[in-house]
C-alpha cells in the first residue's frame, strides 16, 4: 500500500517535471538553433576565432538554469595587414545580420578602441596602413564610436596574450582569393 502511494507520487512528479522542462525546452529551442547557426557561420569565416558568448539564465525557463543557450556569439578575425587590429562579428539572437565592428587593441595600455559602420560622418575614421579610411564591403566607413566601451578583460587577453599567426595567414589568404 505504501509502495503504491510512493510510486504514484513519484510518477506524478515525473509527469509534472516532464511538462515543465519539455515546455521550457520548446520555448528555448529557437535559441539553441540560433547558437548552432551562429557557431557554424562564425567558424566558416577565414581566420575567425570564438571570442565570447553570452548565455543568460531565464527565470521563467527552467531548462536555461541547467543548459543556457547563447544569445550573443562574438568572433574575432585579425586584420592581415595591421598588428593588433581585429574585426568583430557579433551574432545577436533575433537579429538577421551580424554586427561588424573594427577593434584596435592597445596591448601596452591593455585597452582598445571601437569603430562602427553606423557612426556619423563627423566621427574620425579608422585608418589603414597607408593612412586611408577603412571601408567595409558595403561602402560604409568604419568610424570611431563617440562613447568608447572598454574591452572585456578576456578580450584583451585574447587579443594581446595569444598568437594569431595562423588566423592572420588564413585571413590574408581569403582576402587574396576574392
Secondary structure as a PSIPRED ss2 file (coil, helix, strand):
# PSIPRED VFORMAT (PSIPRED V4.0)

   1 X C   1.000  0.000  0.000
   2 X H   0.000  1.000  0.000
   3 X H   0.000  1.000  0.000
   4 X H   0.000  1.000  0.000
   5 X H   0.000  1.000  0.000
   6 X H   0.000  1.000  0.000
   7 X H   0.000  1.000  0.000
   8 X H   0.000  1.000  0.000
   9 X H   0.000  1.000  0.000
  10 X H   0.000  1.000  0.000
  11 X H   0.000  1.000  0.000
  12 X H   0.000  1.000  0.000
  13 X H   0.000  1.000  0.000
  14 X H   0.000  1.000  0.000
  15 X H   0.000  1.000  0.000
  16 X H   0.000  1.000  0.000
  17 X H   0.000  1.000  0.000
  18 X H   0.000  1.000  0.000
  19 X H   0.000  1.000  0.000
  20 X H   0.000  1.000  0.000
  21 X H   0.000  1.000  0.000
  22 X H   0.000  1.000  0.000
  23 X H   0.000  1.000  0.000
  24 X H   0.000  1.000  0.000
  25 X H   0.000  1.000  0.000
  26 X H   0.000  1.000  0.000
  27 X H   0.000  1.000  0.000
  28 X H   0.000  1.000  0.000
  29 X H   0.000  1.000  0.000
  30 X H   0.000  1.000  0.000
  31 X H   0.000  1.000  0.000
  32 X H   0.000  1.000  0.000
  33 X H   0.000  1.000  0.000
  34 X H   0.000  1.000  0.000
  35 X H   0.000  1.000  0.000
  36 X H   0.000  1.000  0.000
  37 X H   0.000  1.000  0.000
  38 X H   0.000  1.000  0.000
  39 X H   0.000  1.000  0.000
  40 X H   0.000  1.000  0.000
  41 X H   0.000  1.000  0.000
  42 X H   0.000  1.000  0.000
  43 X H   0.000  1.000  0.000
  44 X H   0.000  1.000  0.000
  45 X C   1.000  0.000  0.000
  46 X C   1.000  0.000  0.000
  47 X C   1.000  0.000  0.000
  48 X E   0.000  0.000  1.000
  49 X E   0.000  0.000  1.000
  50 X E   0.000  0.000  1.000
  51 X E   0.000  0.000  1.000
  52 X E   0.000  0.000  1.000
  53 X E   0.000  0.000  1.000
  54 X E   0.000  0.000  1.000
  55 X C   1.000  0.000  0.000
  56 X C   1.000  0.000  0.000
  57 X C   1.000  0.000  0.000
  58 X C   1.000  0.000  0.000
  59 X C   1.000  0.000  0.000
  60 X C   1.000  0.000  0.000
  61 X C   1.000  0.000  0.000
  62 X C   1.000  0.000  0.000
  63 X H   0.000  1.000  0.000
  64 X H   0.000  1.000  0.000
  65 X H   0.000  1.000  0.000
  66 X H   0.000  1.000  0.000
  67 X C   1.000  0.000  0.000
  68 X C   1.000  0.000  0.000
  69 X C   1.000  0.000  0.000
  70 X C   1.000  0.000  0.000
  71 X C   1.000  0.000  0.000
  72 X E   0.000  0.000  1.000
  73 X E   0.000  0.000  1.000
  74 X E   0.000  0.000  1.000
  75 X E   0.000  0.000  1.000
  76 X E   0.000  0.000  1.000
  77 X E   0.000  0.000  1.000
  78 X E   0.000  0.000  1.000
  79 X C   1.000  0.000  0.000
  80 X C   1.000  0.000  0.000
  81 X C   1.000  0.000  0.000
  82 X C   1.000  0.000  0.000
  83 X C   1.000  0.000  0.000
  84 X C   1.000  0.000  0.000
  85 X E   0.000  0.000  1.000
  86 X E   0.000  0.000  1.000
  87 X E   0.000  0.000  1.000
  88 X E   0.000  0.000  1.000
  89 X E   0.000  0.000  1.000
  90 X E   0.000  0.000  1.000
  91 X E   0.000  0.000  1.000
  92 X E   0.000  0.000  1.000
  93 X C   1.000  0.000  0.000
  94 X C   1.000  0.000  0.000
  95 X C   1.000  0.000  0.000
  96 X C   1.000  0.000  0.000
  97 X C   1.000  0.000  0.000
  98 X C   1.000  0.000  0.000
  99 X E   0.000  0.000  1.000
 100 X E   0.000  0.000  1.000
 101 X E   0.000  0.000  1.000
 102 X E   0.000  0.000  1.000
 103 X E   0.000  0.000  1.000
 104 X E   0.000  0.000  1.000
 105 X E   0.000  0.000  1.000
 106 X E   0.000  0.000  1.000
 107 X C   1.000  0.000  0.000
 108 X C   1.000  0.000  0.000
 109 X C   1.000  0.000  0.000
 110 X C   1.000  0.000  0.000
 111 X E   0.000  0.000  1.000
 112 X E   0.000  0.000  1.000
 113 X E   0.000  0.000  1.000
 114 X E   0.000  0.000  1.000
 115 X E   0.000  0.000  1.000
 116 X E   0.000  0.000  1.000
 117 X C   1.000  0.000  0.000
 118 X C   1.000  0.000  0.000
 119 X C   1.000  0.000  0.000
 120 X C   1.000  0.000  0.000
 121 X C   1.000  0.000  0.000
 122 X C   1.000  0.000  0.000
 123 X C   1.000  0.000  0.000
 124 X C   1.000  0.000  0.000
 125 X E   0.000  0.000  1.000
 126 X C   1.000  0.000  0.000
 127 X E   0.000  0.000  1.000
 128 X C   1.000  0.000  0.000
 129 X C   1.000  0.000  0.000
 130 X C   1.000  0.000  0.000
 131 X C   1.000  0.000  0.000
 132 X C   1.000  0.000  0.000
 133 X E   0.000  0.000  1.000
 134 X C   1.000  0.000  0.000
 135 X E   0.000  0.000  1.000
 136 X C   1.000  0.000  0.000
 137 X C   1.000  0.000  0.000
 138 X C   1.000  0.000  0.000
 139 X C   1.000  0.000  0.000
 140 X C   1.000  0.000  0.000
 141 X E   0.000  0.000  1.000
 142 X C   1.000  0.000  0.000
 143 X E   0.000  0.000  1.000
 144 X E   0.000  0.000  1.000
 145 X C   1.000  0.000  0.000
 146 X C   1.000  0.000  0.000
 147 X C   1.000  0.000  0.000
 148 X C   1.000  0.000  0.000
 149 X C   1.000  0.000  0.000
 150 X C   1.000  0.000  0.000
 151 X C   1.000  0.000  0.000
 152 X C   1.000  0.000  0.000
 153 X H   0.000  1.000  0.000
 154 X H   0.000  1.000  0.000
 155 X H   0.000  1.000  0.000
 156 X H   0.000  1.000  0.000
 157 X H   0.000  1.000  0.000
 158 X H   0.000  1.000  0.000
 159 X H   0.000  1.000  0.000
 160 X H   0.000  1.000  0.000
 161 X C   1.000  0.000  0.000
 162 X C   1.000  0.000  0.000
 163 X C   1.000  0.000  0.000
 164 X C   1.000  0.000  0.000
 165 X H   0.000  1.000  0.000
 166 X H   0.000  1.000  0.000
 167 X H   0.000  1.000  0.000
 168 X H   0.000  1.000  0.000
 169 X H   0.000  1.000  0.000
 170 X H   0.000  1.000  0.000
 171 X H   0.000  1.000  0.000
 172 X H   0.000  1.000  0.000
 173 X H   0.000  1.000  0.000
 174 X H   0.000  1.000  0.000
 175 X H   0.000  1.000  0.000
 176 X H   0.000  1.000  0.000
 177 X H   0.000  1.000  0.000
 178 X C   1.000  0.000  0.000
